[in-house]
Amino acid sequence: DHAQIRQTTRKKALKHGVQETVKKKKGKDERQTYKTYYDLKIRVDRLRPHQTLAINRAEDEGILKVKLAVPEQDWRKAISTHFRANPSSPYAAQMEEAIEDAAKRLLLPSIERDVRRELTEKAEAHAIQVFAKNLRALLLQPPLAGHTVMGLDPGYRTGCKVAVVDPTGKALATGTIYPVPPRSQVAASQKTLTKLIKMHKISLIAIGNGTASRETEQFVADLISSLPASLGTVHYLIVNEAGASVYSASKLARQEFPDMDVSLRGAVSIARRVQDPLAELVKIDPKSIGVGMYQHDVNQSALAQKLDDVVESVVNNVGVDLNTASAALLSRVAGIGPTLARQIVSHRDANGPFSKREELLNVSGVGKKTYQQAAGFLRIRGGSNPLDDTSIHPESYPVAEAILDRINLGTDSSLQARKQALVQLSRETSAQDLAKELGTGAPTIIDIFKQLARPGRDPREDQAKPILRSDVLSMDDLVNGLKLRGTVRNVVDFGAFIDVGVKHDGLLHSSQIPRGTELKVGDVLQVEILSVEKERGRIGLGWAE
């Protein structure tokens, strides 16, 4: 075991090594998921992270045989540098045999393991970054506020679970209908939903994208077209239900709905995801949300840590309403853990809404340090101090008030008057000069200006709203050249998966995406149908923006 030989050979293998994958004779790949790798030779340095993970998974499933070859000249040169044979020696032949045996029996298998381990580690780290990026985009999806929503959790044998929630997320009604086979009680199901729509003035129906979702979608589209005009406009949309069943059986769901059947809680979660995706998705283990690439194949502790960091970062970026947030959402705020979050909710339930941020110090367990960490991320709508509805930290209130004094306005001044005065002040005085005058930093001044001009602004408002539908498409409706609006559901190394309103998401390959364009989960864009493989459930998409 010569460290220098091993190091040199490993470097050469990572640069010039060739990985070969071959389908095993008895390997079962009914959907031909790994067809690309049935007979593939590729240099190691050209392997993409998603290819490494796909090959690893196929190997684990007994579908592929994987072999790594290091060019003979590379490993021989590494050995001869340290063990040069003497042709005139009577032991030259034995020396050559020893080198050959040591290389093929010990060195090369070890190098293959090292190289594949390094490739896997890099691929896993990359996959975790992709998952984190997609999760951030998903959590930042804009809420559809103001709707009374009906959530449908589709199913065949066990029926379709129904839940109605008001604009605040409170569950108003639940039930089960059977609009699809095997029972196909279409008329009775239509009657039930029409009654609920009329009773609760429902304007939006959210359908989970799991089993029987497309059959349920057809049923809902037919229902909407048959509704009388007096019930107003009703739309529907398909919602990613990943993690809903995990939440339904969780301790948190039992605490939230102790008297509700576990099968109905999923429908409530689906409805709430439309109203406020962030508030609902924080209740679910991020790994169950399903917006990544081979997330079950990577280092689970590293993945969990990264995703927890993303959730906390997004929650802190958006801010949390102290008077309406659940314990699950509050626990993601910097400085507040699960125990303290429950204490805050209990205090709120016992003493009524908070009227100002400082009252948080009255909660048992909240000290000055915790308050200092968390206060800037908590919002109080309609409280005694309008600055409490901004991301301005209480420590910076004197600076904010000094700026308002400069423009002769108070914290309760009208938004229009404040905007005009702030624009005028920014023209007269630079942020740097104002920062020196008020004894703070220029970035703080800029942030305060933004918050005073747009108090209570939700950064999610700038994102594209989900596509609402009233009719349904099937694979049979898709023809080459057809242009559709779609929503990005997942972004991976080789492109983006787009929901165009049929059962299967289409793939917009990276070669179709204009150079310099960066897509993220939730983006809405125009795409063109390039190919349809009904048997394999695959749709090829082109850029049509």
N, C-alpha and C positions, 0 to 999 in steps of 0.2 A: 504494500500500500504506500505509494509514493505521492505525497501531497502535490508536488509541482507537476508531475505527469497528469494527475487527476485534474488539476486546475486548468492546465493548458488544453487538455482534451475536451473538458466541459465547455470552455470558451469556443473552441472550434465547432463543437457539436451544436451549440446555440446559434452559430452563424451559418454553418454549412450542412448541418444534419438534415436528413430527409425523413419525414414521417410517412409511413405507408399504412393505409387502412383498407381492410378487405372484409367483405361480408362473410360471416360464418355460414357453412352449409345448413346448419340447424337453427340459425338465427331467425327469429320471427319478428317481422316488421310489416304487419298487415297493411298499415296505412302508408308505408314507404316514407316514413318521417325522415329516415336517415339515408335516403337514396343517393344523395349527393356524395356520401362517403363510402359507398359500396366498393369502389375501386379508385382510391385517391392517393396520389403521391404529391407531397408538397414540402417545400423547404420550411424548416422550423421557424425561421425568422419571418416567414410570410403568413404564418397562421394567425388568424384573427381570434380575439378572445372568445367570441360566441362559437367559433369552430372547435376550439379546444374543449369547451364545456359540453358541446353536443357530442363530440367523439368520446369523451369520458363517460357520458351517460349511456351512449350506445354500447360501449364496452362493458359497463356494469350490467346492462340488460342482456348481455350475451349475444348481441347482434353483430358487433364488429370485433375483428382481431387487429390489434395495433402493434406496429413495430417501428422502432427508430433506428436508422442506419447512419453511422458516422463514417465519412469517407476514409478508406484505409490509409491513404497517404497522410491524413491528419493525425490519426492515433499512432501510426508507425513513427512519424517524425517526432512526436512528443516523447516516445519511449527512447528512440535512438539518441536523442539529445543527452540523455542521462546514462543510457546503457548501450554504448556503441560496441557492436560485435567486431571481433578481430578475425578476419577471414583465414589467417594463417594458424589460428589456434585449433588444436585437435577437438576442442569442445564447441566450435562454432555452430555445428548442426544442432547440438543439444541446447545451445543458447537461443537459437532461432525457434526451436520447438517450445522452449519455456516462455519466450515472449508471446508466441502465437497463443499458447494455452492460457497464459495469464490475462491477455487482452480479451479473448473471446469468452472465457469462463468467469472472469472477475471484473476487469476494468469496464468493458463496454456495457454489460448489464447494469452495473452501478451508475455509469454515466447516463444511461437511458432513464433510469429512475430519477436521477437528479434533474435532468433536463425536463422531464415531464412534470415533476413536482414544481419546478420553477415556472413552467408555462401555466400550470394550474393555478398557482398562487397569484400570478399576474392577471389571469383571466378572472379569477374570483374577485380580486380587488376592483377590477374594471366593472364587473357585473354589479357589485355593491354600489359603485358610483352611479351606474345607470339607473338602478332601482331607486336610489336616493333622489336623483334628479326628477324621475317620473313621479315619485311620491310627493315631492314638493309641489310640482305642477298640479297634481290631483287635489291636494289639500287646499290649493289656492283657487280652486274653481269657484266662480261667483255664485252666491246664494240666490235662489229664486224666491225672494221674500214676498209676503202678502198673499200667498196662495193657500187655500185649503186643499190639501193633497190627499188623493187616494193612493195607497201603496198596494201593489199586487205582487205576491210571491207565488209564481206559477208552479204547478205540479200536475201530474197525471192522476195516479191512483188516489193520492191523499187530497186532491183538490187544490184549488187556488186560494191562498189565504189573502184576506182583505183587511186593510186597516185605513181608517180616515183620521187625519191629524189636522188640527187647526193651524193658523199661521204662526203660532208660537211653538208648535210641535207637540201640543197636548193631544193624546189619543182620545178621539170622540166615539169611535165605533169600530168593532172588529167582527169578522165572520169568515165563512168558507163557502165558496161556490165551485161548481163543477162544469165549466164551459167547454172542456176538451175531453177527448176519449180517455178512459173507457166509458164514462157516464154520459158525456155530451149533453148535459142539461142546459142547453143554450138559452131557451126562452126563460126558464126560471132564473138563470144567472143574470140575464139582461134586466129582468124585472127587479131583482135585488139591487143591482148597481144603479139603475135609474132612480130608484127610491132614495138611495143614499146620496146621489148627486143632487137631487131636488131638496132633500132635507138639510144638507150641510152646505149647499151652494159650492160644490166642488168645481174647481176650474182647471185642475191638472191631475192626470193619472200617471203614476210612476210604475213601470213594469220591470221587475227583476229580470236579468238576462240569463237565468239558469235554465233548468229543464222545463220544456213546454213554453218557453218565453215567446217564440214566434207564433205558435198557435194561439196563445193568449193575446198577442198583439193583434192578430187578425180579428179575434173576437171583439177587442176593444175598439178597433177601427170601425167595425160594423156597428157597434153600439153607438159610437159618437155620431156616425152618419144618420142614425135613426132618432137621435134626441130631438125633442121639440125646440124651436128657436127660443121659447120662453125661458129655457134653462141656461141661456147664455152660451158663450164659446167655451168648449172644453177641448184641451189638447192632451197628448200623451207623449212620453219619452221613455226610452229604454235606459235603465240604470244598472251600473255594474254592482251586482249583489255580492261580490266577493267578501267573505268575512261575516256576512249577515247571520249565517247559521252558527258561527263561532260566538258572535255576540249574544244570540238568542239564549244560548245555554250557559252564558257567563254569570258570575256572581253579581256583576254590575247590573245586568238585565233583570236578574231576580230581585235586586234591591229596587230597581226602577219600576218594574211591573210585577209585584209579588203575586197578584191574583190573575195574571194573564197567562194563558197557555203558551208554552215555549214555542210552539209552531207559529203562533200569531205575532210574536215579537219581531220576527224577521221582516214582516210586512210593514211594521211601524218603522223599523230602521230604514227600509227602502224609501218610504215616503219622506222621512226626515233628511235623507241624504240629498234630496232635491232642494229642500228649504235652506239647509246650511251644511254643506259637505264636511267642512272642517269640524264643526261641533259634534257631528255624528261619527265621523271616521276616527276621531281620537279615542273612541271607546273600544276600538278593535286593535288587536295585535297587528302592527304594520306589516309583518310577514304574510298575513292572511289577505292583504288587500289586492295583491296580484297585479302589479304594474312593473314587473322587472323581467329579468332574463335569467332563467335557470336559478331562481332564488333558493330553491330547495337543495341545490347542489353545492352551495358555497358555505364558507365558515359561518355557522349560525350565530355565534356570539359576536363576531365582528359585524355581521349584518344587523343584528338587533341593536347594537350600540349606535351604529351609523343612522339607522332609521329613527331611533329615539331622539337623536340629536336633531334630525330634520324636523320631526314633529314639534319639538320644543322651539326650534328656530322659527317655524311658520306661525305657531301660536303667538309667540312674542312679537312677530312682525305685524300680524293682523290686529292683535289686541283682544282682550276678553272683557265682556260686559260683566262687571262684578255682581250685578243684581239678577242676572238670568243664567249665568254659566253653570253647567253641571260640575259635579266634583271631578269627573273624568277630565273635563277641559281645564279646570283650574289647576289640576295636578301637573299639567304640562307647562305652567308658567314658571319662569326662573325663580327659584327660591321657595316654591310651594310644592310639596310632595303630596302623595295620596292622603296621608293622615291629616295634614293641615288643611287640605282642600275640603275634607269632610267636616272639619271644625268650622270652616268659613260658611259652608252651606247650612250647618246646624244653627250657627249664630244668626244667619240671615232669616232662617225659618222662624226662629224664636223671637227675634227683635225687629223684623221687617227689613225693607231695603236699606242699603247704605246710602247716605245723602252726600258723603264726601269721602275721599280716599283715606283721610286720617283716621276715620272710624275703624279701619282695618286693624289698627293697633289695639282695639278693644277686644279682638278675638283672642281667645286663650291659645297661647303657643306662638303668636305673631309678635316678634320683637323688632327692635329698630333695624337690625341688620336685614331681616327678612323683608320688612317693609321697604327698605331702601332698594333691595334687589327687585322686588315685584311691582312696586307702585306704578312705574312708567308703562307697564304692560296691561294695566287694569283700567277699564273705562267705567264711568258712571254717567248714564244718560239722564239729562234733566235734573242734575244734582244742584247743590247750593253754589258750587264753583264751576263755571263753564270750562275752566282749564282741565277739570277732571275728566272731560270727554275728549281729551287729546292724548298724544303720546309724549307730551312734555312732562318730564319728571318733576315732582314737587320741589326738588332742589333748585330747579330752574324757573320756578314761578316768579321770583323777584325779577329775573331778567325779562321774562315775558311781560310782566306788568310794567316794567320800565319802558319797554318798547311801545306798549299801548299808551303810556303817559306821553311819550314823544309825539304820538300822532293824535293826542287829546281824545282818546277813546277809552272806554272801560271794557271789562271782560264780557259785559252783557250787551255790547254794541252790535248793531246789525252787521250781517256778513258782508253785504254790499259796500257799506261805508268802510268797513275794515279793510277789504281788498283794495279799494281805491287808495286809501291812506298808506297802506303798506307798499303799494307799487310806487307811490310818490316818494316815500322815504327811501326805498331801495335805489331810486334814481339820484337822490341827493347825497346819500351816504353809503359807502361800500360796507360789505359785511365785516371786512377786516377792521375798518375804522370803528364801526359800532361795537365790535367785540372788544377792542382795546378800551373803549369808553366805559363799557359795562363790566369789564373784568372777566370775560369768558372767551371761549374759542369761536372762531369763525364758523366751523361746522355746526356748533350749537345754535348760533344766530340763524343760520340758513334753515335748520330743522324747525326752529320756533316760528320763523316766517311762514313756512309751509303749513304748519299746524294751525296757526292763527287764521290763515287764509282759507283753509279747508278743515275745520274742526270735525272730529268724528269720522273722517274719511276712511273708508275700508279699501285697502289696496286691491282687493279682489274685484272691485267694481270696474277696473280697467280691463278685465279679461273678457273674452268672447262668451256670450251667453249660450247655454246648450240649445241644440236644435229641437224645437217642439214640432210634433207631427200630428196629423189627423188621418192619414191614410197609410197603407202598408205596401212594402215591396217584397218580392221573392226573388230567388236566384233566376227564375224563368224570365223575370222582367229585365234582367241585365243583358245588354248587348254591347259589343265592342263599339266604342265611340260615344256611348251615353255619358253625359256629364251630370254629376251629382254633387251636392254639398255633403261633406262628411265631417266627423269629429275624430280627432286623434285619440286613440285609446291607449296606445303603448308605443314608446320609441325605443328602438334597439339599434345595434351597430349597423345592421344591413338595411335599415329603413324605418318605416312607421306603419303601424296597423291602424286602419281607418274604419270607423263604423259608418257605413253608407246606408243603413236601414234594413239590412237583410240579416239572416241568421249568423253568417260568418263575416268577420272583419276582413277587409281587403288589405293587401300589402302594397304600400307605396315604396318601391325599392329605392335605395339610396342613389342609384344611378338616375332616377327620375326627379330627384329633388335638386333644384338649382343650387349651384355652388354658393356658399355663404349663407344659405337659408337654414335656420335652426328651428326645428319644430319641437313643440312640447305638448304634453298631455292636456287635452281640452281645447286645443286650437281647432277652429272651424275653417275649412278650406274647400275649394272647388277641385274635384278630381275627375278623371276620365277613365272609363272601363277599358282596359287593354286586353284582358283575357279572363275567361270564366271556366273553371274545371269543377263541374257540379259533383262528379263522383268523389273528388278529394276535398270538396268544400273550399276551394281556393279561388281567390279573385285577385287579378293583377291590375294595379292602378297606375295611372300616369298623372303628371302635374297639369292642371288646367286653369291655374289662377290667372 
